[in-house]
Amino acid sequence: MAAPKKGRSASAQSKPGRSLALILIAIAALTGGMFASGHTTPRLGIDLAGGTSITLRAVAEPGQESAINKTNMDTAVDIMERRVNGLGVSEAEVQTQGDRNIIVNIPKGTNSKEARDQVGTTAKLYFRPVIATEVAGAAATPTPSPSASSSASGSSGDEATDKSTPSGTPSASSTTQGRAVTDALKADSTPSPSATPTGDGAGSKLEAQYAALDCTKKSARAKAGDGAKPTDYTVACGQNSSGQWQKYILGPAEVDGTDVDKAQAVLNTQTGAGWTVTMDFTNGGSKKFAAITGKLAKNQSPQNQFAIVLDGEVVSDPFVRQALTGGNAEISGNFNQESAQALANMLSYGALPLTFQEDSVTTVTAALGGEQLHAGLIAGAIGLGLVVIYLLIYYRGLSLIALLSLLVSAALTYTLMALLGPAIGFALNLPAVCGAIVAIGITADSFIVYFERVRDEIREGRSLRPAVERAWPRARRTILVSDFVSFLAAAVLFIVTVGKVQGFAFTLGLTTLLDVVVVFLFTKPLLTILARTKFFAGGHPWSGLDPKRLGAKPPLRRTRRPASPAAGPVDPKEA
């Protein structure tokens, strides 16, 4: 039974090159992926790269001053945090300041502008029926003909349907690109704004506001619908996919953002609809949505559309063909992934319990973080230098293996951090840098454990090649236990903390896993190969494995001397 084990062990020992080839191929693949993706440096957090800091102040609605309380503020923080995280922005910080302020720190990055736009959009989300719409600057006709709806943002192009049924074929509108829409006309509303339940005088006033509304002007867009309550008819602006501004007359809100339970962007390959946005409603929202879509489906364009209005601006206006009674809906059209995700985020996180006013927007420079990073890197370099000096003095030739292993670990860490930025939104901040510096000690500790086990075997009188193999099982067990404890600590820290501390925990956990990979696939195979060379196997004084220096008495043996009966049986693997 002992002979087969020895054979298998010898076979495994004779092919350490496979492990080295595997890890080198992995490094080459990660490096190639890094350059192919165009992300050759890790994304930096706000403390290192700078970014934007937004101060939002809660504003009480008339007669609702008591609504500004800790519960609603915490809910608003949670929604805003999910908004920016839904855009893939990592390391964004959202926290309260005082009783009514919220501070949002958004690091500079690919999606930081979109995040700022959505965080700053703090009003409630409403679904309103469309009464009339046209491109801003076109002839003002309060009751446009059905053909005029083709110029609307998504008009007759994006469609709301039940998720369980195939999406309808979008009509050929050149201005549709993911503009969503929904809601219904009230039972007593008519296509003419002057005939709405607001009365002739109010209807004429609304018609005049619509005719005079110039959505191409920022000041006009900001004032459109000022003071309108959810139960009022109002005017609004929205931008279509061609970049043109659209103006609308909208009916009273039939569904609000709190009625949407969940929304997400989905790639629908079964029906060929491409990217779509799915919505699930609450129980109450399902009933409201079914009632309004049933009324909308009976009307002609554009009165079969509903507008999704966020902060007084129409972000989407799809049409419906039939009542949607399943408690869910799918908006289809000419979406791409980015526009579908943006609309899904608005639907999911658009309804805040409070209204907020943007008090200030400040650009945060990376000067302070850069200085701290510079100091941290100097400290890390000093620590690494001391480790290298210790390895050279104490382990001599073995220090070459340790240094090469550290380089491999650094290469894997760097490429993974660069790739994780666009993949999961990982951003490198100062605590994360600290985690990487701490990992140097963890990695060096693994090498030292293995080296000391090998040296112990040589002290017992074994030659280098069997010492390397006999030392590995015990060193491996110690390394795994040590790294497991470090990884467990990092995982717990990541779960129970928020913000920048998570960056430290994530980096520590990542580098701990890489330590296991490097030791198993690089350090151990490399030492096995070098143990066959004359410099190391011959116990050169500068190899770090000199038997005389280690206190072993020559001649070195490949097997143990016969043991006394009291010592027990001899293990064949001790050869």
C-alpha positions in Angstrom: 0.0 0.0 0.0 2.9 2.4 0.7 4.4 2.0 -2.8 1.5 3.4 -4.8 1.3 6.5 -2.5 5.0 7.1 -3.0 4.6 6.7 -6.8 1.7 9.2 -6.9 3.7 11.6 -4.7 6.7 11.3 -7.0 4.5 11.9 -10.0 3.0 15.0 -8.6 6.4 16.3 -7.5 7.8 15.8 -11.0 5.3 18.1 -12.7 5.5 21.4 -10.7 5.8 23.2 -14.1 2.1 22.6 -14.7 1.2 24.7 -11.7 3.6 27.5 -12.7 2.3 27.4 -16.3 -1.3 27.7 -15.0 -0.7 30.8 -12.8 1.4 32.5 -15.5 -1.4 31.8 -18.1 -3.9 33.3 -15.6 -1.7 36.5 -15.2 -1.3 36.8 -19.0 -5.1 36.4 -19.5 -6.0 39.0 -16.8 -3.4 41.4 -18.2 -4.7 40.9 -21.7 -8.3 41.4 -20.5 -7.2 44.6 -18.7 -5.7 46.1 -21.8 -8.5 44.9 -24.1 -11.1 46.5 -21.8 -9.2 49.8 -21.8 -9.2 49.9 -18.0 -5.5 49.7 -17.3 -5.7 51.4 -13.9 -8.0 50.7 -10.9 -10.9 53.1 -10.4 -10.3 55.5 -7.6 -12.6 56.5 -4.8 -13.6 60.1 -4.1 -10.7 60.6 -1.6 -8.2 59.8 -4.3 -9.8 60.9 -7.5 -12.1 63.7 -6.3 -15.7 64.0 -7.2 -18.9 65.8 -6.3 -20.4 66.5 -2.9 -24.2 67.4 -2.9 -26.0 68.9 0.1 -29.8 68.3 0.0 -32.2 69.9 2.5 -35.5 68.4 3.3 -38.4 70.8 2.7 -41.8 70.3 4.4 -45.0 70.4 2.3 -47.5 72.9 3.6 -49.1 71.5 6.8 -46.7 68.5 6.8 -43.8 69.8 8.9 -44.0 66.6 11.1 -43.0 64.5 8.0 -39.4 65.6 8.5 -38.4 63.0 11.0 -35.7 60.4 11.5 -37.6 57.6 9.9 -38.3 59.4 6.7 -34.8 60.8 6.6 -33.3 57.3 7.0 -35.7 56.0 4.3 -34.6 58.8 1.9 -30.9 57.9 2.6 -31.6 54.3 1.8 -33.4 55.1 -1.5 -30.7 57.6 -2.6 -28.0 55.0 -1.8 -29.8 52.4 -3.9 -30.1 55.0 -6.7 -26.4 55.5 -7.0 -25.5 51.9 -6.5 -28.1 50.9 -9.1 -26.0 53.0 -11.6 -22.9 51.0 -10.7 -21.2 53.8 -8.8 -19.2 52.3 -5.9 -17.8 54.1 -2.9 -20.6 56.7 -3.1 -21.5 58.0 0.4 -25.0 59.0 1.5 -25.5 60.2 5.0 -27.6 62.5 7.1 -26.2 65.7 8.6 -28.3 67.2 11.3 -32.1 66.9 11.3 -32.9 67.8 7.7 -29.8 67.6 5.5 -28.4 64.7 3.5 -24.9 64.8 2.1 -24.2 62.8 -1.0 -20.5 62.2 -2.1 -20.2 60.8 -5.6 -16.7 59.9 -6.8 -15.5 60.9 -10.3 -16.3 58.1 -12.7 -18.1 57.0 -15.8 -21.5 57.2 -14.2 -21.0 60.0 -11.7 -22.9 62.6 -13.8 -25.9 60.3 -14.2 -25.8 59.5 -10.4 -25.7 63.2 -9.6 -28.7 63.9 -11.9 -30.8 61.1 -10.3 -29.8 61.9 -6.7 -30.7 65.5 -7.3 -34.1 64.5 -8.7 -35.8 64.3 -5.4 -39.5 64.9 -6.0 -42.1 62.1 -6.0 -42.8 60.0 -9.0 -46.2 60.1 -10.6 -48.0 58.3 -13.5 -50.2 60.8 -15.3 -52.4 60.3 -18.5 -51.3 62.3 -21.5 -53.9 64.7 -22.9 -51.8 66.5 -25.5 -48.2 66.6 -26.6 -45.9 67.9 -29.3 -42.3 68.8 -29.9 -41.4 72.2 -28.4 -41.4 74.8 -31.1 -43.9 73.1 -33.3 -47.3 74.6 -34.0 -49.2 74.7 -30.7 -52.3 72.5 -31.0 -53.7 71.6 -27.6 -55.5 68.6 -29.1 -53.0 67.1 -31.6 -54.1 64.6 -34.2 -53.0 61.0 -33.8 -50.3 61.5 -36.5 -48.8 64.3 -34.4 -48.0 61.8 -31.6 -45.2 60.4 -33.6 -43.1 63.3 -32.6 -43.5 62.7 -28.9 -40.9 61.1 -26.7 -41.6 57.5 -27.3 -45.1 58.3 -28.6 -46.7 55.2 -30.2 -43.2 53.8 -30.2 -42.7 52.4 -26.6 -45.5 50.2 -25.4 -46.6 49.0 -22.0 -47.9 45.4 -22.0 -48.3 42.6 -19.5 -45.0 40.8 -18.7 -46.7 37.5 -19.3 -47.7 38.3 -22.9 -45.5 39.0 -25.9 -44.8 42.7 -26.4 -46.5 44.4 -29.2 -44.6 45.5 -32.2 -43.5 49.1 -31.8 -44.6 51.5 -34.4 -42.0 53.1 -36.6 -41.2 56.3 -34.7 -37.8 57.8 -35.3 -37.8 59.4 -31.9 -38.2 56.4 -29.8 -35.3 55.2 -27.7 -36.4 53.7 -24.5 -38.9 56.4 -23.4 -41.3 54.6 -21.1 -44.9 55.6 -20.5 -48.0 54.6 -18.6 -51.2 55.6 -16.8 -54.6 56.4 -17.9 -57.1 59.1 -18.5 -59.6 59.6 -15.8 -63.1 58.4 -16.7 -64.5 62.0 -16.8 -61.5 63.4 -18.9 -61.8 64.2 -22.6 -59.2 64.9 -25.3 -59.7 68.6 -25.1 -58.0 70.3 -22.1 -60.7 73.0 -22.0 -63.3 70.3 -21.4 -61.6 68.7 -18.5 -63.2 68.7 -15.0 -61.2 71.7 -14.0 -63.8 74.0 -15.6 -63.8 76.1 -18.7 -61.9 79.0 -17.1 -59.2 76.7 -15.6 -59.1 74.7 -18.9 -58.5 77.8 -20.9 -55.8 78.9 -18.6 -54.1 75.5 -18.9 -54.4 75.7 -22.7 -52.8 79.1 -22.6 -50.0 77.8 -20.5 -49.4 75.0 -22.9 -49.4 77.2 -25.9 -46.9 79.6 -24.2 -44.6 76.9 -22.8 -41.2 76.8 -24.4 -39.5 73.7 -23.1 -36.2 74.6 -24.9 -35.6 77.1 -22.2 -34.3 75.9 -18.8 -36.1 78.6 -16.9 -39.4 77.6 -18.5 -38.9 73.9 -17.8 -38.2 74.7 -14.2 -41.4 76.6 -13.8 -43.6 74.2 -15.8 -46.3 72.7 -13.5 -45.2 74.8 -10.5 -47.7 74.4 -7.6 -49.6 71.6 -9.3 -50.9 69.0 -6.9 -51.2 65.3 -7.8 -55.0 65.8 -8.4 -54.5 68.8 -10.8 -54.2 68.9 -14.5 -50.8 70.4 -15.4 -48.2 71.1 -18.1 -44.8 69.5 -18.2 -41.7 69.0 -20.4 -39.7 66.0 -21.4 -36.8 65.2 -23.7 -37.1 62.6 -26.4 -34.4 60.3 -27.7 -33.5 62.7 -30.5 -32.6 65.3 -27.9 -35.7 67.4 -28.7 -37.8 68.9 -25.9 -41.4 67.7 -25.8 -44.2 69.6 -24.1 -47.3 68.0 -22.5 -50.7 68.5 -21.0 -51.1 65.9 -18.4 -54.1 64.7 -16.4 -54.3 64.1 -12.6 -52.0 61.4 -11.2 -53.5 57.9 -11.1 -50.6 56.0 -9.8 -47.6 57.2 -7.8 -44.1 55.9 -7.3 -44.9 54.2 -4.1 -47.2 51.8 -6.0 -44.2 50.4 -7.9 -42.8 47.5 -6.0 -39.9 46.7 -8.3 -38.6 47.6 -11.7 -35.6 46.2 -13.7 -34.1 46.3 -17.1 -34.3 42.9 -18.9 -32.9 41.7 -22.2 -35.9 39.9 -23.8 -34.5 37.5 -26.3 -37.6 35.3 -26.6 -39.8 37.8 -28.3 -37.0 39.7 -30.0 -38.0 42.9 -28.2 -34.5 43.6 -27.1 -34.0 45.6 -23.9 -37.3 46.2 -22.0 -38.2 47.5 -18.6 -40.4 45.4 -16.3 -42.5 46.7 -13.5 -44.1 44.9 -10.6 -46.8 46.8 -8.6 -48.0 46.5 -5.0 -51.5 45.2 -4.4 -53.0 48.6 -4.3 -50.9 49.8 -7.3 -52.1 46.8 -9.3 -55.7 47.8 -9.0 -55.0 51.4 -9.9 -52.8 50.5 -12.8 -55.4 48.0 -14.2 -58.2 50.6 -13.9 -56.2 53.4 -15.7 -54.8 51.3 -18.4 -58.3 49.9 -19.1 -59.5 53.5 -19.7 -56.4 54.5 -21.7 -56.7 51.6 -24.1 -60.1 52.9 -25.3 -58.6 56.2 -26.5 -56.7 57.3 -29.6 -53.2 58.6 -29.6 -51.9 60.5 -27.7 -54.7 59.9 -25.1 -53.7 56.2 -24.9 -50.3 57.2 -23.4 -49.4 57.8 -19.8 -46.4 60.0 -18.7 -44.0 59.0 -16.0 -43.2 62.3 -14.3 -40.3 62.7 -11.9 -39.6 66.0 -10.3 -42.0 67.7 -12.7 -40.3 66.3 -15.8 -41.6 63.6 -18.1 -39.0 60.8 -18.3 -41.1 58.4 -20.4 -44.5 58.2 -22.1 -45.5 54.7 -23.4 -48.9 53.8 -24.9 -51.1 50.9 -24.0 -53.4 48.7 -26.2 -55.3 46.9 -23.5 -56.0 46.9 -19.8 -53.0 45.5 -17.8 -54.5 43.5 -15.0 -51.7 41.1 -14.0 -50.1 43.4 -11.4 -47.0 43.8 -13.6 -46.1 45.4 -17.0 -43.4 45.5 -19.5 -42.4 48.6 -21.4 -40.8 47.8 -24.8 -39.5 49.9 -27.6 -36.1 51.0 -28.9 -34.3 50.7 -25.6 -30.6 50.1 -25.2 -29.1 48.7 -22.0 -28.2 52.1 -20.6 -31.6 53.8 -21.2 -33.5 50.7 -19.9 -31.4 50.7 -16.7 -31.8 54.4 -16.2 -35.6 54.2 -16.4 -35.7 51.1 -14.2 -33.7 53.0 -11.6 -36.1 55.9 -11.7 -39.1 53.6 -11.3 -37.5 51.6 -8.5 -36.0 54.4 -6.5 -37.9 57.5 -7.6 -40.4 57.9 -4.8 -38.9 59.6 -1.8 -40.9 60.2 1.4 -39.8 63.8 1.5 -39.1 66.7 -0.9 -35.5 67.9 -1.0 -33.9 71.1 -2.2 -30.4 71.1 -3.5 -28.6 73.6 -1.3 -25.1 73.2 -2.7 -23.0 71.2 -5.1 -19.2 71.2 -4.4 -16.4 69.7 -6.4 -14.1 67.7 -4.2 -10.5 67.7 -5.1 -8.2 64.8 -4.6 -5.4 66.9 -3.1 -5.9 65.8 0.5 -6.4 62.2 -0.5 -3.4 62.4 -2.8 -1.2 63.6 0.1 -2.4 60.8 2.3 -1.9 58.3 -0.4 1.6 59.5 -0.9 2.3 59.2 2.8 0.7 55.7 2.8 2.7 54.5 -0.1 5.9 55.8 1.5 5.0 53.9 4.7 4.2 50.8 2.6 7.4 51.0 0.7 9.4 51.3 4.0 7.6 48.3 5.4 8.1 46.3 2.2 11.8 47.3 2.2 12.2 46.1 5.8 10.6 42.8 4.9 12.9 42.4 1.9 16.0 43.2 4.0 14.9 40.7 6.7 14.3 38.0 4.0 17.8 38.7 2.4 19.6 38.5 5.7 17.8 35.6 7.2 16.8 33.5 4.2 19.4 34.5 1.7 18.7 32.5 -1.5 15.2 31.6 -0.4 14.4 35.3 -0.4 14.4 35.1 -4.2 11.4 32.8 -4.1 9.6 35.1 -1.6 10.3 38.2 -3.7 9.1 36.5 -6.9 6.0 35.3 -5.1 5.3 38.9 -3.9 5.6 40.1 -7.5 3.1 37.5 -8.7 0.7 38.4 -5.9 1.1 42.1 -6.7 0.4 41.5 -10.5 -2.7 39.4 -9.7 -4.0 42.0 -7.2 -3.4 45.0 -9.6 -5.1 43.3 -12.7 -8.1 42.2 -10.7 -8.6 45.6 -9.1 -8.4 47.2 -12.6 -11.0 44.7 -14.0 -13.3 44.8 -11.0 -13.8 48.6 -11.5 -15.9 48.3 -14.6 -17.2 44.8 -13.6 -18.7 45.5 -10.2 -17.9 49.2 -9.6 -15.0 48.6 -7.2 -13.2 51.8 -6.4 -9.8 52.0 -4.7 -9.8 54.3 -1.7 -7.4 55.0 1.1 -8.7 52.2 3.4 -8.5 49.8 0.5 -4.8 50.8 0.0 -4.2 50.1 3.7 -5.8 46.6 3.2 -3.4 45.9 0.3 -0.4 47.0 2.5 -1.6 44.8 5.4 -1.8 41.9 2.9 2.0 42.1 2.3 2.5 40.9 5.9 0.0 38.1 5.4 1.7 36.9 2.2 5.2 37.1 3.7 3.9 35.1 6.7 2.9 32.3 4.5 6.3 32.1 2.9 8.0 32.1 6.3 5.8 29.2 7.6 6.8 27.1 4.6 10.4 28.0 4.7 10.7 27.2 8.4 9.1 23.8 7.9 11.6 23.0 5.2 14.5 24.1 7.4 13.2 22.0 10.3 13.3 18.9 8.1 16.9 19.7 7.1 17.8 20.1 10.8 16.5 16.6 11.3 19.0 15.3 8.7 17.1 15.1 5.5 18.3 16.3 2.1 16.5 19.2 0.4 14.2 17.4 -2.0 12.5 15.1 0.5 12.5 18.0 3.0 10.6 20.2 0.6 7.9 17.6 0.1 7.6 16.5 3.8 7.4 20.1 5.0 4.5 21.0 2.6 1.6 19.1 4.2 2.2 20.6 7.6 2.9 24.1 6.2 -0.1 23.9 4.0 -2.4 23.2 6.9 -1.0 26.1 8.9 -1.3 28.5 5.9 -4.9 27.5 5.2 -6.0 28.0 8.8 -4.2 31.3 9.1 -5.7 32.6 5.8 -9.1 31.3 6.7 -9.1 33.4 9.9 -8.0 36.5 8.0 -10.6 36.0 5.3 -13.4 35.4 7.9 -12.4 38.6 9.7 -12.5 40.5 6.4 -15.9 39.0 5.5 -17.5 39.9 8.8 -16.0 43.4 8.6 -17.4 43.8 5.1 -20.9 42.7 6.1 -21.3 44.8 9.3 -19.7 48.0 8.1 -20.5 50.6 5.4 -18.7 53.1 3.2 -15.0 53.2 3.0 -14.3 50.6 5.7 -15.9 48.1 3.3 -13.1 49.0 0.9 -10.5 47.9 3.4 -12.4 44.6 4.1 -12.9 43.8 0.4 -9.2 44.4 -0.4 -8.1 42.3 2.6 -10.3 39.5 1.7 -9.3 39.5 -2.0 -5.5 39.5 -1.2 -6.0 36.8 1.4 -7.6 34.5 -1.3 -4.8 35.4 -3.7 -2.2 34.5 -1.0 -3.6 30.9 -1.1 -3.5 30.9 -4.9 0.1 32.1 -5.0 1.5 29.8 -2.3 -0.1 26.7 -3.9 0.4 27.5 -7.6 3.7 29.4 -7.5 5.7 29.3 -4.3 5.5 25.6 -3.6 6.2 24.5 -7.3 9.0 27.0 -7.6 10.7 25.7 -4.5 10.3 22.1 -5.8 12.1 23.1 -9.0 14.9 25.0 -7.3 15.4 22.1 -4.9 16.8 20.2 -7.9 19.5 22.7 -8.6 23.0 22.3 -7.3 23.0 25.7 -5.6 20.1 24.9 -3.3 20.3 21.1 -3.1 24.0 21.2 -2.4 23.4 23.5 0.6 25.4 26.5 -0.6 26.1 28.9 2.3 24.1 31.6 0.4 21.1 29.4 -0.4 19.6 29.8 3.1 19.5 26.0 3.4 23.1 25.3 4.5 22.8 22.2 6.8 25.8 23.4 8.9 24.3 26.8 9.4 21.0 25.2 10.4 22.7 22.8 12.9 22.2 19.6 11.0 25.0 17.0 11.2 26.3 15.5 7.9 25.9 13.2 6.2 22.4 14.1 5.1 20.0 11.2 4.7 17.1 10.5 2.4 15.4 8.2 4.9 15.2 8.1 8.7 17.6 5.9 10.6 16.0 2.8 12.0 13.9 3.7 14.9 13.8 2.0 18.3 10.7 -0.2 19.0 9.4 2.5 21.3 9.4 5.0 18.6 6.7 3.2 16.6 6.6 2.2 13.0 8.4 4.1 10.3 6.3 6.0 7.7 7.4 5.1 4.2 6.8 8.7 3.1 9.7 9.8 5.3 12.1 8.9 2.5 
